[in-house]
Amino acid sequence: MTMIKTPVPHAKRKIPLIDELPSHDVMRDVKGRKRTMSLFYETNVSSLEAEYTTKDYNHVVGEKTYISIYLIYMELADPTEYEFAKLVFGSWQHWERICRADLFKPMIEEWRSELEVKLRSGAIKQIMKNSTLSEGRGQTAAKFLADRGWDKRPAGAPSKAEKARKAKIDKSIHHELEDDAERLGLTTKH
């Protein structure tokens, strides 16, 4: 039986299309200042039209579709956030300004944690897949991702917050890998 895929309406698409992103011209207010709160549907109290939503899906209000900044962030999967910042806001400085806003800090930290879990999970799955191949292609790159090779923190003992974040991420990865291993029949129930 052949499955026919029906087109998914714009607002229901999980991944926003790059060509649908707002122009960088709307990233500043009439005085030329970088917009922060007014860019987002949930926090906009200005007369300017919001461009994005912080929801984990594209949000439709009337005829306007607010593109999910979360979906863009997760789809680009850029642990440095540079590509994301340039693509969405037009500059790294603008993204840093949004990150410094107290209202967005906890949300962005959650995104960063989730992205790390996503990247490490994918890397570990790739290592598992490569372990069955004789050539072991991509092993070094996957190990780089699994070990957070892009994050070179300063020397010294990690802070309590870093330890708690690492424990939370490790727990998430452990549960996901246990589920995958069980589904693949690689483990036995105790």
Secondary structure as the mmCIF struct_conf table of DSSP 4:
data_model
#
loop_
_struct_conf.conf_type_id
_struct_conf.id
_struct_conf.beg_label_comp_id
_struct_conf.beg_label_asym_id
_struct_conf.beg_label_seq_id
_struct_conf.end_label_comp_id
_struct_conf.end_label_asym_id
_struct_conf.end_label_seq_id
HELX_LH_PP_P HELX_LH_PP_P1 THR A 2 PRO A 9
HELX_RH_3T_P HELX_RH_3T_P1 HIS A 10 LYS A 12
BEND BEND1 LYS A 14 ILE A 15
HELX_RH_3T_P HELX_RH_3T_P2 ILE A 18 GLU A 20
BEND BEND2 LEU A 21 LEU A 21
HELX_LH_PP_P HELX_LH_PP_P2 PRO A 22 SER A 23
HELX_RH_3T_P HELX_RH_3T_P3 HIS A 24 MET A 27
STRN STRN1 ARG A 28 ARG A 28
TURN_TY1_P TURN_TY1_P1 VAL A 30 LYS A 31
BEND BEND3 GLY A 32 GLY A 32
HELX_LH_PP_P HELX_LH_PP_P3 ARG A 33 ARG A 33
STRN STRN2 LYS A 34 LYS A 34
HELX_LH_PP_P HELX_LH_PP_P4 ARG A 35 ARG A 35
BEND BEND4 THR A 36 THR A 36
HELX_RH_3T_P HELX_RH_3T_P4 MET A 37 LEU A 39
STRN STRN3 PHE A 40 PHE A 40
TURN_TY1_P TURN_TY1_P2 TYR A 41 THR A 43
BEND BEND5 SER A 46 LEU A 48
HELX_LH_PP_P HELX_LH_PP_P5 GLU A 49 ALA A 50
STRN STRN4 TYR A 52 THR A 53
BEND BEND6 LYS A 55 TYR A 57
STRN STRN5 HIS A 59 VAL A 61
TURN_TY1_P TURN_TY1_P3 GLY A 62 GLU A 63
STRN STRN6 LYS A 64 SER A 68
HELX_RH_AL_P HELX_RH_AL_P1 ILE A 69 LEU A 76
TURN_TY1_P TURN_TY1_P4 ALA A 77 ALA A 77
TURN_TY1_P TURN_TY1_P5 PRO A 79 THR A 80
HELX_RH_AL_P HELX_RH_AL_P2 TYR A 82 PHE A 89
BEND BEND7 GLY A 90 SER A 91
HELX_RH_AL_P HELX_RH_AL_P3 TRP A 92 ARG A 100
BEND BEND8 ALA A 101 ALA A 101
TURN_TY1_P TURN_TY1_P6 ASP A 102 PHE A 104
HELX_RH_AL_P HELX_RH_AL_P4 LYS A 105 ASN A 130
TURN_TY1_P TURN_TY1_P7 SER A 131 THR A 132
BEND BEND9 LEU A 133 GLU A 135
TURN_TY1_P TURN_TY1_P8 ARG A 137 GLY A 138
HELX_RH_AL_P HELX_RH_AL_P5 GLN A 139 ALA A 146
TURN_TY1_P TURN_TY1_P9 ASP A 147 TRP A 150
HELX_LH_PP_P HELX_LH_PP_P6 ARG A 153 PRO A 154
BEND BEND10 ALA A 155 GLY A 156
HELX_LH_PP_P HELX_LH_PP_P7 ALA A 157 SER A 159
HELX_RH_AL_P HELX_RH_AL_P6 LYS A 160 ARG A 183
TURN_TY1_P TURN_TY1_P10 LEU A 184 GLY A 185
BEND BEND11 THR A 187 THR A 187
#
